[in-house]
Amino acid sequence: MIEDADGMVEALSQTALAGFPVDDAPGGTLVVPDIDPAGLLEAWQAARSVVPATGRWPVMITAEDEILDGEDPSDFDDLDLAARKIDPWKPPWRVINDDEPLIPATDLDGRLRGFPADLIEAATNELAMPSTEPALGRWIYDRLLADPTLAAALQPQVDAMIGTQYWFVPQTVQLVLLPTPLPWLAPYWFDYWGTQDSTWLSAVERNWHHRWGAELVASWGTMLQFLASRQPEPGEQAWELAGQLKKVGTSLQMDQWLLALALPHTDAWFLHDRP
């Protein structure tokens, strides 16, 4: 691993970050300050391309975000070991809501506003009412998969969620180079509002990395942004992943069924959990 700022400047000299300064920062990190927000993805990709040589994973943060400084540099190795031992989607790590609110039949019109009237009638006939949000969402998703014409009417909403177009872009950006090549250890240095449990979040990010090739690009405090090299198949895989993203990003403003429609067609993920 490259230990010092001068070595990092040299490692970046053949990339789009050639000529950028590199500073020492807390927790054994190095920082490239004053990244143009309009080119944040290109800057990240430049630093990502040399990870095999630098041994440092790049993560974008704002100039105001804090980099946590652990007391012992070996602590993040302990975090890796702990994250490898748990399945983040099984108890006791997964948050379980035993009091899922029930949706009465009288609410179906509002929940299915914008859908054809016969779909509302079908939901009334086919769902055991009162229903729950997950059950209704899965029913909608299965109906859309089975009816391409119906799904086509929602394509503009799906298209709006594909790629990085809906990513957050802050006014100030800096690139942090972590003293590890493992992207799922980023919670050691950065807080995310959605969870204060760094072991659980590391296990989540490790799970996504191994299954979907998900790589953390940015950590904006209440937001996380990933690029994924593999996409889920429509159906069970997409539904499961959409549920996981909604669990970690509880402030996402789209229904699980809509996110599940988009995930097979995009390599960019956005998570949001605000106070």
C-alpha positions as CSV (number, residue, x, y, z in Angstrom):
1,M,0.0,0.0,0.0
2,I,1.2,3.5,-0.8
3,E,1.8,5.2,2.6
4,D,2.6,8.8,1.8
5,A,1.1,11.7,-0.1
6,D,4.0,12.0,-2.5
7,G,3.7,8.4,-3.5
8,M,0.0,8.9,-4.1
9,V,0.7,11.9,-6.3
10,E,3.0,9.8,-8.4
11,A,0.5,6.9,-8.6
12,L,-2.2,9.3,-9.9
13,S,0.1,11.0,-12.4
14,Q,-1.0,8.9,-15.3
15,T,-4.7,9.4,-14.6
16,A,-7.3,12.2,-14.8
17,L,-6.1,13.3,-11.3
18,A,-2.6,14.1,-12.6
19,G,-1.3,17.3,-11.0
20,F,-3.8,17.2,-8.1
21,P,-2.4,17.7,-4.6
22,V,-2.7,14.9,-2.0
23,D,-2.8,15.7,1.7
24,D,-2.5,13.6,4.8
25,A,-5.8,13.1,6.7
26,P,-7.1,11.4,9.8
27,G,-7.3,7.7,10.3
28,G,-4.4,6.9,8.0
29,T,-6.3,8.3,5.0
30,L,-5.0,10.6,2.2
31,V,-7.2,13.2,0.6
32,V,-7.4,14.9,-2.8
33,P,-9.1,18.2,-2.0
34,D,-11.2,20.5,-4.2
35,I,-12.6,18.0,-6.7
36,D,-14.9,19.6,-9.3
37,P,-18.4,18.3,-8.4
38,A,-19.2,18.1,-12.1
39,G,-16.4,15.6,-12.6
40,L,-16.7,13.6,-9.4
41,L,-17.4,10.3,-11.1
42,E,-14.5,10.7,-13.5
43,A,-12.2,11.5,-10.5
44,W,-13.4,8.5,-8.6
45,Q,-12.9,6.2,-11.6
46,A,-9.3,7.5,-12.0
47,A,-8.5,6.7,-8.4
48,R,-10.4,3.4,-8.6
49,S,-8.3,2.4,-11.7
50,V,-5.1,2.4,-9.6
51,V,-6.3,0.6,-6.5
52,P,-4.3,-2.6,-7.4
53,A,-1.2,-0.4,-7.2
54,T,-2.1,2.0,-4.4
55,G,-3.9,-0.4,-2.1
56,R,-6.3,2.5,-1.2
57,W,-10.0,2.5,-1.9
58,P,-11.4,5.9,-3.1
59,V,-14.5,7.4,-1.6
60,M,-16.1,10.8,-2.3
61,I,-17.2,13.0,0.6
62,T,-18.0,16.6,1.0
63,A,-15.5,19.1,2.4
64,E,-17.7,19.4,5.5
65,D,-17.9,15.6,6.2
66,E,-15.8,14.2,9.1
67,I,-13.3,11.5,8.6
68,L,-13.3,9.3,11.7
69,D,-9.9,8.6,13.3
70,G,-9.8,5.2,15.1
71,E,-7.4,4.8,18.0
72,D,-5.8,1.7,16.6
73,P,-5.1,1.2,12.8
74,S,-5.7,-2.5,13.2
75,D,-9.3,-1.9,14.2
76,F,-10.5,-1.9,10.6
77,D,-9.0,-5.4,10.2
78,D,-11.1,-6.4,13.2
79,L,-14.1,-4.8,11.5
80,D,-13.5,-6.9,8.4
81,L,-13.3,-10.1,10.4
82,A,-16.5,-9.3,12.3
83,A,-18.3,-8.4,9.0
84,R,-17.4,-11.7,7.5
85,K,-19.0,-13.6,10.3
86,I,-22.5,-12.4,10.0
87,D,-25.4,-12.6,7.5
88,P,-26.7,-9.0,7.6
89,W,-30.2,-10.1,6.4
90,K,-30.9,-12.6,9.2
91,P,-31.7,-12.0,12.9
92,P,-30.4,-10.5,15.1
93,W,-28.9,-8.1,12.5
94,R,-31.9,-7.5,10.3
95,V,-34.4,-5.1,11.7
96,I,-37.7,-6.9,11.9
97,N,-41.0,-5.0,12.1
98,D,-43.6,-7.2,13.7
99,D,-46.2,-4.4,13.7
100,E,-46.5,-3.9,9.9
101,P,-49.6,-1.6,9.5
102,L,-52.5,-3.1,7.8
103,I,-54.0,-1.7,4.6
104,P,-57.8,-1.9,4.5
105,A,-59.7,-2.6,1.2
106,T,-61.0,1.0,1.3
107,D,-57.5,2.3,0.9
108,L,-56.7,0.4,-2.4
109,D,-58.1,3.2,-4.6
110,G,-55.6,5.6,-3.1
111,R,-52.7,3.1,-3.1
112,L,-53.3,2.2,-6.8
113,R,-54.1,5.7,-8.0
114,G,-53.0,6.0,-11.6
115,F,-53.4,2.3,-12.4
116,P,-56.3,1.0,-14.5
117,A,-59.6,0.4,-12.7
118,D,-59.5,-3.3,-13.4
119,L,-56.3,-3.6,-11.5
120,I,-57.9,-2.2,-8.4
121,E,-60.7,-4.6,-8.8
122,A,-58.3,-7.5,-9.3
123,A,-56.4,-6.5,-6.2
124,T,-59.6,-6.4,-4.2
125,N,-60.5,-9.9,-5.4
126,E,-57.0,-11.5,-5.1
127,L,-55.5,-10.0,-2.0
128,A,-56.4,-11.1,1.4
129,M,-57.6,-7.8,2.9
130,P,-56.6,-6.1,5.0
131,S,-53.2,-6.5,3.5
132,T,-49.7,-5.1,4.3
133,E,-47.4,-2.8,2.3
134,P,-45.0,-5.6,1.4
135,A,-47.8,-7.9,0.3
136,L,-49.5,-5.3,-1.8
137,G,-46.1,-4.2,-3.3
138,R,-45.2,-7.7,-4.3
139,W,-48.6,-8.2,-5.8
140,I,-48.2,-5.1,-7.9
141,Y,-44.7,-6.1,-9.0
142,D,-45.8,-9.6,-10.1
143,R,-48.7,-8.1,-12.1
144,L,-46.4,-5.7,-13.9
145,L,-44.0,-8.5,-14.7
146,A,-46.9,-10.6,-16.1
147,D,-48.3,-7.6,-18.1
148,P,-45.7,-5.9,-20.4
149,T,-48.4,-3.4,-21.7
150,L,-49.1,-2.3,-18.1
151,A,-45.4,-2.1,-17.3
152,A,-44.7,-0.1,-20.4
153,A,-46.9,2.7,-19.1
154,L,-44.5,3.1,-16.2
155,Q,-41.4,3.1,-18.3
156,P,-40.8,6.8,-17.9
157,Q,-40.6,6.4,-14.1
158,V,-38.2,3.5,-14.5
159,D,-36.0,5.4,-16.9
160,A,-35.7,8.2,-14.4
161,M,-34.0,5.8,-12.0
162,I,-31.5,4.3,-14.4
163,G,-27.9,5.5,-14.3
164,T,-26.4,8.2,-12.1
165,Q,-28.8,11.0,-13.2
166,Y,-30.6,10.9,-9.8
167,W,-27.4,10.9,-7.7
168,F,-26.8,13.7,-5.3
169,V,-24.1,16.1,-6.3
170,P,-22.8,18.4,-3.5
171,Q,-21.3,21.8,-3.9
172,T,-17.9,20.8,-2.5
173,V,-16.2,17.4,-3.0
174,Q,-13.0,15.8,-1.8
175,L,-11.7,12.3,-2.6
176,V,-10.6,10.2,0.4
177,L,-8.2,7.4,-0.2
178,L,-8.7,4.8,2.5
179,P,-5.7,2.7,3.8
180,T,-7.4,-0.5,2.5
181,P,-8.4,-1.9,-0.9
182,L,-11.7,-3.3,0.6
183,P,-14.6,-1.0,-0.2
184,W,-16.9,-2.5,2.5
185,L,-14.6,-1.2,5.3
186,A,-15.6,2.4,4.6
187,P,-17.9,2.5,7.6
188,Y,-14.8,2.5,9.8
189,W,-14.1,6.1,8.5
190,F,-17.5,7.5,7.7
191,D,-20.8,7.7,9.6
192,Y,-24.0,7.0,7.7
193,W,-27.2,8.2,9.2
194,G,-29.0,5.0,8.4
195,T,-27.0,3.0,10.9
196,Q,-24.5,3.6,13.7
197,D,-23.6,-0.1,13.6
198,S,-20.5,-0.2,11.4
199,T,-20.2,-4.0,11.6
200,W,-23.7,-4.5,10.2
201,L,-23.2,-1.9,7.5
202,S,-19.8,-3.4,6.5
203,A,-21.4,-6.8,6.3
204,V,-24.2,-5.3,4.1
205,E,-21.7,-3.7,1.7
206,R,-19.5,-6.8,1.7
207,N,-22.6,-8.9,0.8
208,W,-23.5,-6.5,-2.0
209,H,-19.9,-6.4,-3.3
210,H,-19.6,-10.2,-3.6
211,R,-23.1,-10.7,-5.0
212,W,-23.5,-7.7,-7.3
213,G,-20.0,-6.3,-7.6
214,A,-21.2,-3.2,-5.8
215,E,-18.5,-0.6,-5.0
216,L,-19.0,2.4,-2.8
217,V,-18.4,5.6,-4.7
218,A,-19.6,8.3,-2.3
219,S,-20.6,8.7,1.3
220,W,-22.5,12.0,1.9
221,G,-23.5,11.5,5.5
222,T,-27.2,10.7,4.9
223,M,-26.6,9.3,1.4
224,L,-24.5,6.4,-0.1
225,Q,-23.9,5.9,-3.8
226,F,-22.6,2.7,-5.4
227,L,-21.7,1.4,-8.8
228,A,-22.6,-2.3,-9.4
229,S,-21.0,-4.5,-12.1
230,R,-23.8,-7.1,-12.0
231,Q,-27.6,-6.6,-12.1
232,P,-30.3,-8.8,-10.7
233,E,-32.7,-10.8,-12.8
234,P,-36.3,-9.5,-12.9
235,G,-38.4,-11.3,-10.4
236,E,-37.2,-12.7,-7.1
237,Q,-33.6,-11.3,-7.3
238,A,-34.7,-7.8,-8.1
239,W,-37.4,-7.8,-5.5
240,E,-35.0,-9.0,-2.8
241,L,-32.3,-6.5,-3.7
242,A,-34.9,-3.6,-3.8
243,G,-36.0,-4.6,-0.3
244,Q,-32.4,-4.5,1.0
245,L,-31.8,-1.1,-0.5
246,K,-35.0,0.2,1.0
247,K,-34.0,-1.3,4.4
248,V,-30.6,0.6,4.4
249,G,-32.0,3.7,2.6
250,T,-35.3,4.2,4.5
251,S,-35.8,7.7,3.1
252,L,-36.0,6.5,-0.6
253,Q,-39.1,8.0,-2.0
254,M,-40.0,5.2,-4.5
255,D,-42.0,2.0,-3.9
256,Q,-40.2,-1.3,-3.7
257,W,-41.9,-2.6,-6.8
258,L,-40.7,0.4,-8.8
259,L,-37.2,0.1,-7.6
260,A,-37.3,-3.6,-8.5
261,L,-38.3,-2.7,-12.0
262,A,-35.3,-0.4,-12.4
263,L,-32.5,-2.5,-10.8
264,P,-32.1,-5.0,-13.6
265,H,-31.3,-2.1,-16.0
266,T,-28.9,0.1,-14.0
267,D,-25.4,-0.1,-12.6
268,A,-25.9,2.9,-10.2
269,W,-27.5,2.7,-6.8
270,F,-28.6,5.6,-4.5
271,L,-29.4,5.2,-0.8
272,H,-30.8,7.9,1.5
273,D,-31.7,8.0,5.1
274,R,-32.2,11.4,6.6
275,P,-33.1,12.5,10.2
